[in-house]
Amino acid sequence: MRRDQAIINEEIVYPDNYELISTTDTRGVITYANHAFCEVAGYSADELIGKNHNLVRHPDMPKAAYKDMWGHL
């Protein structure tokens, strides 16, 4: 995760019942993020909306994981 573009080395634990929901446009720009997503990401909705979704992706996350995800959606 990034906060002010600094990588934090910290696991974010959240309740099992949280549903992390965000939507993007076709360019990957966030158009919506629910409260739980914002809380876990460490940003407010105002800070996320209009920004690229990779803002909240850890740089060690393999690109192949996202390719697989998009291939199944």
ZAMARNU-979325 format. One record per residue: residue number from 1; chain; x, y, z of N, C-alpha, C in turn. Coordinates in steps of 0.2 Angstrom, whole numbers, padded with zeros to 4 digits. Atoms other than C-alpha are relative to their C-alpha. Layout:
// ZAMARNU-979325
[NUM, A, [X, Y, Z], [X, Y, Z], [X, Y, Z]]
...
// end
This chain:
// ZAMARNU-979325
[1, A, [0004, -0006, 0000], [0000, 0000, 0000], [0004, 0006, 0000]]
[2, A, [-0003, -0006, 0000], [0005, 0018, -0003], [-0004, 0005, 0004]]
[3, A, [0003, -0006, -0004], [0002, 0033, 0008], [0004, 0006, -0002]]
[4, A, [-0004, -0005, 0002], [0008, 0049, 0001], [0006, -0002, -0004]]
[5, A, [-0005, 0003, 0005], [0018, 0039, -0012], [0005, -0004, 0004]]
[6, A, [-0005, 0004, -0004], [0028, 0030, 0002], [-0003, -0007, 0001]]
[7, A, [0002, 0007, -0001], [0027, 0011, 0003], [0000, -0001, 0008]]
[8, A, [0000, 0002, -0007], [0021, 0005, 0020], [0001, -0007, 0001]]
[9, A, [-0001, 0007, -0001], [0027, -0012, 0026], [-0004, -0002, 0006]]
[10, A, [0005, 0002, -0005], [0011, -0016, 0036], [-0006, -0003, -0003]]
[11, A, [0006, 0003, 0002], [-0002, -0028, 0034], [-0006, 0003, 0003]]
[12, A, [0007, -0003, -0002], [-0020, -0021, 0035], [-0005, -0005, 0001]]
[13, A, [0005, 0005, -0002], [-0032, -0032, 0044], [-0006, 0003, 0001]]
[14, A, [0007, -0003, 0000], [-0050, -0029, 0042], [-0005, -0006, 0001]]
[15, A, [0005, 0005, -0002], [-0066, -0038, 0047], [-0002, -0004, -0006]]
[16, A, [0002, 0005, 0006], [-0072, -0053, 0036], [-0006, 0003, -0003]]
[17, A, [0007, -0003, 0003], [-0089, -0044, 0033], [0001, 0006, -0004]]
[18, A, [-0002, -0006, 0004], [-0080, -0029, 0024], [-0001, -0002, -0007]]
[19, A, [0000, 0000, 0007], [-0084, -0028, 0006], [0003, 0006, -0003]]
[20, A, [-0004, -0006, 0003], [-0071, -0018, -0003], [-0002, 0001, -0007]]
[21, A, [0003, -0001, 0006], [-0079, -0011, -0018], [0003, 0007, -0003]]
[22, A, [-0002, -0006, 0004], [-0072, 0001, -0031], [-0002, -0001, -0007]]
[23, A, [0001, 0001, 0007], [-0076, 0005, -0049], [0005, 0005, -0003]]
[24, A, [-0004, -0004, 0004], [-0065, 0012, -0063], [-0003, 0001, -0006]]
[25, A, [0002, -0001, 0007], [-0067, 0019, -0080], [0005, -0005, -0004]]
[26, A, [-0004, 0005, 0005], [-0059, 0010, -0095], [0008, 0001, 0001]]
[27, A, [-0007, -0002, -0001], [-0042, 0019, -0091], [0003, -0002, 0007]]
[28, A, [-0003, 0002, -0007], [-0041, 0012, -0073], [-0001, 0006, 0005]]
[29, A, [0001, -0006, -0005], [-0046, 0029, -0065], [-0006, -0001, 0004]]
[30, A, [0006, 0001, -0005], [-0057, 0027, -0049], [-0006, 0005, -0001]]
[31, A, [0006, -0004, 0000], [-0075, 0033, -0051], [-0004, -0001, 0006]]
[32, A, [0003, 0001, -0006], [-0081, 0026, -0035], [0004, -0005, 0005]]
[33, A, [-0003, 0005, -0005], [-0075, 0018, -0019], [-0004, 0000, 0007]]
[34, A, [0005, 0000, -0006], [-0086, 0013, -0004], [0004, 0001, 0006]]
[35, A, [-0003, -0002, -0006], [-0082, 0017, 0014], [0005, -0005, 0002]]
[36, A, [-0004, 0005, -0002], [-0074, 0000, 0018], [0007, 0000, -0004]]
[37, A, [-0006, 0000, 0004], [-0062, 0001, 0003], [0004, 0006, 0002]]
[38, A, [-0004, -0006, -0002], [-0057, 0019, 0008], [0004, -0001, 0007]]
[39, A, [-0003, 0001, -0007], [-0054, 0014, 0026], [0006, -0005, 0000]]
[40, A, [-0006, 0005, 0001], [-0043, -0001, 0021], [0006, 0003, -0004]]
[41, A, [-0005, -0003, 0004], [-0034, 0009, 0008], [0004, 0006, 0004]]
[42, A, [-0003, -0005, -0004], [-0031, 0023, 0020], [0000, 0007, -0003]]
[43, A, [0002, -0007, 0003], [-0038, 0037, 0009], [-0007, 0001, 0001]]
[44, A, [0007, -0001, 0001], [-0054, 0046, 0008], [-0002, -0001, -0007]]
[45, A, [0003, 0000, 0007], [-0066, 0045, -0007], [0003, 0006, -0004]]
[46, A, [-0002, -0006, 0004], [-0061, 0062, -0012], [0007, 0000, -0002]]
[47, A, [-0007, 0001, 0002], [-0042, 0057, -0012], [0000, -0005, -0005]]
[48, A, [0000, 0005, 0005], [-0046, 0042, -0023], [-0003, 0001, -0006]]
[49, A, [0004, -0001, 0006], [-0059, 0047, -0035], [0004, 0005, -0005]]
[50, A, [-0003, -0004, 0005], [-0051, 0053, -0051], [0008, -0002, 0000]]
[51, A, [-0007, 0003, 0000], [-0034, 0044, -0047], [0000, -0007, -0003]]
[52, A, [0000, 0007, 0002], [-0028, 0028, -0055], [0000, -0005, 0005]]
[53, A, [0001, 0005, -0005], [-0032, 0013, -0046], [0006, -0003, 0002]]
[54, A, [-0006, 0003, -0003], [-0014, 0007, -0045], [0003, 0004, 0006]]
[55, A, [-0002, -0003, -0006], [-0012, 0020, -0032], [0000, -0004, 0007]]
[56, A, [0001, 0004, -0006], [-0018, 0007, -0019], [0003, -0007, -0001]]
[57, A, [-0003, 0007, 0001], [-0008, -0008, -0027], [0007, 0000, 0003]]
[58, A, [-0006, 0000, -0002], [0007, -0013, -0018], [0005, -0002, -0006]]
[59, A, [-0004, 0001, 0006], [0022, -0013, -0030], [0003, -0007, -0001]]
[60, A, [-0002, 0007, 0001], [0026, -0031, -0026], [-0005, -0005, -0002]]
[61, A, [0006, 0004, 0003], [0009, -0037, -0032], [0002, -0002, -0007]]
[62, A, [-0001, 0002, 0007], [0012, -0047, -0047], [-0005, 0002, -0005]]
[63, A, [0005, -0002, 0005], [0005, -0040, -0063], [-0004, -0006, -0003]]
[64, A, [0004, 0006, 0002], [0000, -0058, -0068], [-0006, -0001, 0004]]
[65, A, [0006, 0001, -0004], [-0012, -0058, -0054], [-0006, 0004, -0002]]
[66, A, [0005, -0005, 0003], [-0021, -0043, -0061], [-0003, -0003, -0007]]
[67, A, [0001, 0003, 0007], [-0020, -0051, -0079], [-0005, -0006, 0001]]
[68, A, [0004, 0006, -0001], [-0028, -0067, -0072], [-0007, 0003, 0002]]
[69, A, [0006, -0002, -0002], [-0042, -0057, -0063], [-0004, 0003, -0006]]
[70, A, [0003, -0003, 0005], [-0046, -0047, -0078], [-0002, -0005, -0006]]
[71, A, [0001, 0005, 0005], [-0046, -0062, -0089], [-0007, -0004, 0002]]
[72, A, [0006, 0004, -0002], [-0060, -0070, -0078], [-0006, 0005, 0001]]
[73, A, [0006, -0005, -0001], [-0071, -0054, -0076], [-0003, 0001, -0007]]
// end
